[in-house]
Amino acid sequence: MKEENVLFDFISIVGFLACIVCIVMAIVSLIKKNGKAKKFAKGILVAFIIFMVGVINSPSSKIDSSQSTKVSSNKSETRCSKS
């Protein structure tokens, strides 16, 4: 299961970097007017979709609500006992 987490992290990093590279190359091709801007615009779209797939499927770092309630109640008990 941990390998899946690493895989989705890797996919999101690759998608993010590819999106940045395609944005830079699209700007360069617009300045040079060499006609490749549309190709890089499609690349931006594909890279962004890959990035979003990686982000959506990566594990969340949510704490179970029962654990967070227990921690907060322990803190309030500690404050009451010190007073």
Secondary structure, DSSP 8 states (H G I E B T S, - for coil): -HHHHHHHHHHHHHHHHHHHHHHHHHHHHHHHT-S-HHHHHHHHHHHHHHHHHHHHHS------HHHHHHHHHHHHHHHHHH-
